[in-house]
Amino acid sequence: MENKVSVCIIKTDPENRFLEKTLQSLEENQEFIDEIIFTGFENELPETDLEIKTLDLDSENRAFLRNQCIDNASNELILWISNSTELEDTTIEEFLETLEENDNADFIYGNEVLTTLENDEIVRNFHDIYGREADLLQSLAIENELPEFGVLSKKEVFQKYGKFDENFDEFEFYKYVLDNIKDLKMKLSDLSFTTTYETTRFIDTSYNSKALRDTVKKYNWKTDLFPSLNWNSNENLALTTAYSLIGQQLKKYHDYYNASEYFRKALMTFHNKHSLEQLVESYYFMGMFDEALKLVTEDQGFSKEEIQEIKQKISQTKSLVENIEKAIEEGNANEILLSAFDISQVYQGAPIYNILGVINFMQGKTEDAFRFFYKAVIINPLDDDIVKNLADVSKMLGKEDKVIKLIGRIFDQELTSV
């Protein structure tokens, strides 16, 4: 086996906390490495005997970083890792052996061990999807089926099907696979494991949501996305189920605005209590309490007991939010922040994230305020006050473009301002 690889280290962790571990693991695989490319700067590298080419790129756009790696890689095989990835000493050799045995594969991927911020280890064993790659579409959550780093690819793939979509600063790998899944061959190196170190809990799920919404527009629902639904027997029921399944996945991405759109479509196609409950819950988390209450009636199919229970829950949460807002106005922001964890156990809707943003801003924690406002907008982009809060803070931090793109993703529009 004479093949070697270009290793592309994508800088995803600004602090490079695990870069030394990454490089040490590459030293153990050095026999199979042709070159190493790091998207960051030379002065960020720890002491190492490895020869590393730095691209000196100051960007958080992972798609852009990957594309720059493609342009700079001299080898026909590219191993994608991050600066928080650690290989086993046999990882590259096993990848190359798997490719040799399956030479028409475009991507080789291994299993993953995720080391959390608390140093807990979560093992992710993936399925081998070789020969049935299109089945990934049916999961509606491709990120659960593949790792994004610790993946070997042929450079010719990007010459055939194009490079990574730079509108997807994050979720770029999964977007690429979703867009080209019918043309790709992907093989699991089943004995291989890579370790990924968790560096943040803040994930911009608006990219996940946009990728899913693009996918359901691109592919055939009957044959590609939901072939197991009984389309021939009752097409309206099948369509309603499909709408509801998409809505539920969008809820997991905290995109309650677009989720509510799919639940409404489900109800319009075939009125059912499940979709109605999901719509009520979407409004609840968006902080649209009055709109949620309007749907909770006997005419809509709820029993008197259910109406009482749901209305009590919504009313109590509405009062909680109003009381917190009043407490902040009265100067008790510190007390609210101290009890933030307890509050979040009760309700994690847009109003709470907005409140936490306000408190952090009042305390001079502008970056933290930005993240809370950002999450609030993902949950409810219709609330003008929340959007204004995010827009105002983004101007202070020079992140207006990031907010414009966020709103554009949620509404599927090209925007120039917010």
Secondary structure, 3 states (H helix, E strand, C coil): CCCCEEEEEECCCCCCCCHHHHHHHHHHCHHHEEEEEECCCHHHCCCCCCCEEECCCCCCCHHHHHHHHHHHCCCCEEEEEECCEEECCCHHHHHHHHHHHCCCCCEEEEEEEEECCCCCEEEECCCCCCCCHHHHHHHCCHHHCCCCCCEEEECHHHHHHCCCCCCCCCCHHHHHHHHHHHHCCEEEEEEEEEEEECCCCCCCHHHHHHHHHHHHHHCCHHHHHCCCCCCCCCHHHHHHHHHHHHHHHHHHCCCHHHHHHHHHHHHHHCCCHHHHHHHHHHHHHHCCHHHHHHHCCHHHCCCHHHHHHHHHHHHHHHHHHHHHHHHHHCCCHHHHHHCHHHHHHHCCCHHHHHHHHHHHHHCCCHHHHHHHHHHHHHHCCCCHHHHHHHHHHHHHHCCHHHHHHHHHHHHCCCCCCC
